[in-house]
Amino acid sequence: MLNRARLTIAVVGGTGMLGRSVVAELRHRGHDVRAVSRNSAEYRADLKSGQGLAQAIDGCDVVVDASNDMSKTGAGTLVDGSRRLLAAEESAGVGHHVCVSIVGCEQLPVGYYGVKTAQEHVVAASDRPWSIVRSTQFHGLIATVFALAARWYLTPVPRVRLQSIASAETASAVADVAEGVPLGRRVTVAGPEIDDVRHFAEAWRRITGRRTLLLPIPLPGKFGSALKNGALTDEHPDVKGVISFANWLTSEQSAKVFQSPAS
């Protein structure tokens, strides 16, 4: 049963794509929410150095770690940063650490996925009460990748199975977990449909009206094989979204068309 009492919750990475949605969802539910990031006006903190963390989470009941860093130094933010954050939570007496991660990251233990796997290990090995929410890729990320590729009128479509989800639906699931007791396990959140990248690319091209050639490309080795076999998907997630990529994109396109110039 969810805890509906008013909680004080810090969302680390609260100014990012998912973080903003989590902050908005938790505030809508009536909680006292702090958006913590390096760029936050009120709760500025840096996971890499630890500067500002103690002050940002002081007095919090729950900390949601929705931070992100896909650079080469991402481990300093996500892995070492998790250690710093957990230590600060222990000193502050925070009762629940919620880490946001990626479905299937342990099946692709290289690059960014390897960093997220290591981050999960740090959280699970800590003595802090914890929960991990694993999500599939966001619709917004998929659409951004297609838009960037379309600048050259050529969209690579590797043999990859995807199950993208609206970030607002992931945020809702994260909020549910944050309101509850620490689970000490992983919760998976995934989109409503599993299909090849080409399916998503065709929907993007049709709905946006962009002219771009879809170019099949191979992904060799174990990495490519894992992606082709659906390493980033979950047929039976704990929480399944209902907003398809096409419906989300149609809504986004409509918002752009009808948005007034002054807004």
C-alpha positions in Angstrom: 0.0 0.0 0.0 1.4 3.4 -1.0 2.3 5.9 1.7 0.1 9.0 0.9 1.5 11.1 3.7 3.2 14.3 2.6 6.8 13.6 2.1 9.9 15.7 1.6 11.6 14.3 -1.5 14.8 15.3 -3.2 15.0 14.5 -6.9 18.7 14.5 -7.9 18.9 15.3 -11.6 15.6 17.2 -11.1 16.2 19.5 -14.1 16.8 16.8 -16.6 14.3 15.2 -19.1 13.0 12.6 -16.6 13.8 14.5 -13.5 11.5 17.4 -14.5 8.6 15.0 -15.0 9.3 13.2 -11.6 9.4 16.6 -9.8 6.1 17.7 -11.5 4.4 14.4 -10.7 5.4 14.3 -7.0 4.4 18.0 -6.6 1.0 17.2 -8.2 0.6 14.5 -5.5 1.1 17.1 -2.8 4.7 16.3 -1.7 7.4 18.8 -0.8 9.9 18.3 -3.7 13.4 19.6 -4.2 14.8 19.7 -7.7 18.5 19.0 -7.1 21.2 19.6 -9.8 24.3 21.5 -10.7 22.0 24.1 -12.3 19.3 24.3 -9.7 18.7 27.8 -8.4 17.7 26.7 -4.9 19.2 23.2 -4.4 22.5 23.2 -6.2 24.7 20.1 -5.8 27.3 18.2 -7.8 27.5 14.4 -7.7 31.1 14.3 -9.0 32.5 16.4 -6.2 29.8 15.9 -3.6 29.6 19.7 -3.1 26.2 20.7 -1.9 24.7 17.2 -1.5 24.4 17.3 2.3 22.6 20.7 2.3 20.3 19.7 -0.6 19.0 16.5 1.0 19.0 17.6 4.6 15.6 16.8 6.2 14.4 14.7 3.3 12.4 11.4 3.7 13.2 10.1 0.2 15.9 10.7 -2.4 15.2 9.9 -6.1 18.4 9.7 -8.2 17.3 10.5 -11.7 20.8 11.9 -12.6 22.3 11.2 -16.0 25.7 11.5 -17.6 26.4 9.8 -21.0 29.9 11.3 -21.3 33.2 9.4 -21.0 33.4 10.5 -17.4 29.9 9.3 -16.6 31.1 6.8 -14.1 32.3 9.7 -11.9 28.8 11.0 -11.8 26.7 7.9 -11.7 28.9 5.3 -9.9 31.2 7.4 -7.6 28.4 9.9 -7.3 26.0 7.3 -6.1 28.5 6.4 -3.3 28.7 10.1 -2.3 24.9 10.4 -2.4 24.3 7.3 -0.3 26.9 8.4 2.2 25.2 11.8 2.5 21.8 10.1 2.9 23.2 8.0 5.8 24.4 11.2 7.5 21.0 12.9 6.9 18.9 9.9 8.0 17.1 9.6 4.6 14.8 6.6 4.8 14.5 5.6 1.1 16.9 5.8 -1.9 15.2 5.3 -5.3 17.6 4.8 -8.3 16.4 5.2 -11.8 18.1 2.8 -14.2 17.6 1.0 -17.6 15.9 -2.2 -18.5 18.4 -4.8 -19.7 21.6 -2.7 -18.8 23.3 -5.8 -17.4 23.0 -7.6 -20.7 25.0 -4.9 -22.4 27.8 -4.3 -19.9 29.8 -1.8 -22.0 29.8 2.0 -22.3 26.8 3.8 -20.7 25.0 0.5 -20.0 28.0 -0.8 -18.1 28.1 2.4 -16.0 24.4 2.0 -15.2 25.0 -1.7 -14.2 27.8 -0.6 -11.9 25.6 2.1 -10.4 22.9 -0.5 -9.6 25.5 -2.7 -7.9 26.6 0.2 -5.7 23.0 0.9 -4.7 22.1 -2.8 -4.1 25.3 -3.4 -2.0 24.7 -0.4 0.2 23.2 -0.6 3.7 20.6 2.1 2.8 17.0 1.2 2.2 16.7 1.2 -1.6 14.5 0.5 -4.6 15.6 0.5 -8.3 13.2 1.5 -11.1 14.3 0.3 -14.5 12.8 1.9 -17.5 13.0 1.3 -21.2 14.0 4.1 -23.6 11.9 7.2 -23.7 9.9 8.2 -26.8 11.5 11.6 -26.7 15.0 10.1 -27.0 14.0 8.0 -29.9 12.4 10.9 -31.7 15.5 13.1 -31.1 17.8 10.5 -32.6 15.6 10.2 -35.7 15.5 14.0 -36.0 19.3 14.4 -35.8 19.9 11.7 -38.4 17.3 13.2 -40.7 19.4 16.3 -41.2 21.4 14.3 -43.7 18.2 12.8 -45.2 19.4 9.4 -44.1 18.2 7.4 -41.1 20.2 4.3 -40.0 17.9 1.5 -38.9 19.9 -1.3 -37.2 18.3 -4.6 -36.2 17.4 -3.5 -32.7 14.2 -4.3 -30.8 12.8 -1.4 -28.8 10.0 -0.8 -26.4 10.0 2.9 -25.8 7.8 4.7 -23.2 6.5 8.2 -22.5 8.7 9.7 -19.9 5.6 10.9 -18.0 4.6 7.3 -17.5 8.0 6.4 -16.2 7.8 9.4 -13.9 4.5 8.2 -12.5 5.9 4.7 -11.8 9.0 6.3 -10.1 6.6 8.5 -8.0 4.6 5.4 -6.9 7.8 3.7 -5.7 9.1 6.8 -4.0 5.8 7.0 -2.0 6.1 3.4 -0.9 8.3 1.5 1.4 11.8 0.6 0.2 11.6 -2.6 -1.9 15.1 -3.8 -1.9 14.6 -5.0 -5.5 14.2 -3.8 -9.0 10.9 -2.7 -10.6 10.6 -2.6 -14.4 8.7 -0.1 -16.4 8.2 -0.5 -20.2 6.3 0.8 -23.2 3.2 -0.8 -24.7 4.8 -2.2 -27.9 7.9 -4.2 -28.8 9.1 -3.8 -32.4 12.2 -3.2 -34.6 13.7 0.2 -34.9 12.4 0.4 -38.5 8.8 0.3 -37.1 9.5 3.4 -35.0 11.4 5.1 -37.8 8.5 4.6 -40.2 6.1 6.0 -37.7 8.3 9.0 -37.1 8.7 9.7 -40.8 5.0 9.3 -41.5 3.8 11.6 -38.6 6.4 14.3 -39.0 6.3 14.3 -42.8 10.1 14.3 -43.0 11.8 13.0 -46.1 14.6 10.6 -45.1 15.8 7.3 -46.5 15.8 4.4 -44.0 19.1 2.6 -44.3 19.5 -0.8 -42.8 22.8 -1.3 -41.0 24.3 -4.3 -39.3 25.4 -4.4 -35.6 28.0 -7.1 -35.4 29.1 -9.2 -32.4 27.5 -10.0 -29.1 26.4 -6.4 -28.6 24.4 -6.4 -31.9 23.0 -9.8 -31.2 21.8 -8.8 -27.8 20.0 -5.7 -29.2 18.5 -7.7 -32.0 17.1 -10.2 -29.5 15.5 -7.6 -27.4 18.0 -6.9 -24.6 16.5 -3.5 -24.0 12.9 -4.8 -23.7 10.8 -6.7 -21.2 7.7 -8.7 -22.3 6.4 -8.8 -18.8 7.3 -5.6 -17.0 6.0 -4.7 -13.5 4.4 -1.6 -15.1 3.4 -1.3 -18.7 2.8 2.1 -20.3 -0.3 2.7 -22.6 0.9 5.5 -24.8 2.4 4.2 -28.0 5.3 6.0 -29.8 3.0 7.0 -32.7 0.3 8.4 -30.4 2.9 10.3 -28.3 4.5 11.7 -31.4 1.1 12.7 -32.9 0.3 14.6 -29.7 3.7 16.3 -29.7 3.3 17.3 -33.3 -0.2 18.7 -32.6 1.2 20.7 -29.7 3.7 22.3 -32.0 1.2 23.1 -34.7 -1.3 24.7 -32.3 1.2 26.4 -30.0 0.9 30.2 -30.1 4.0 32.2 -31.0 3.9 34.0 -27.6 3.8 30.8 -25.6 
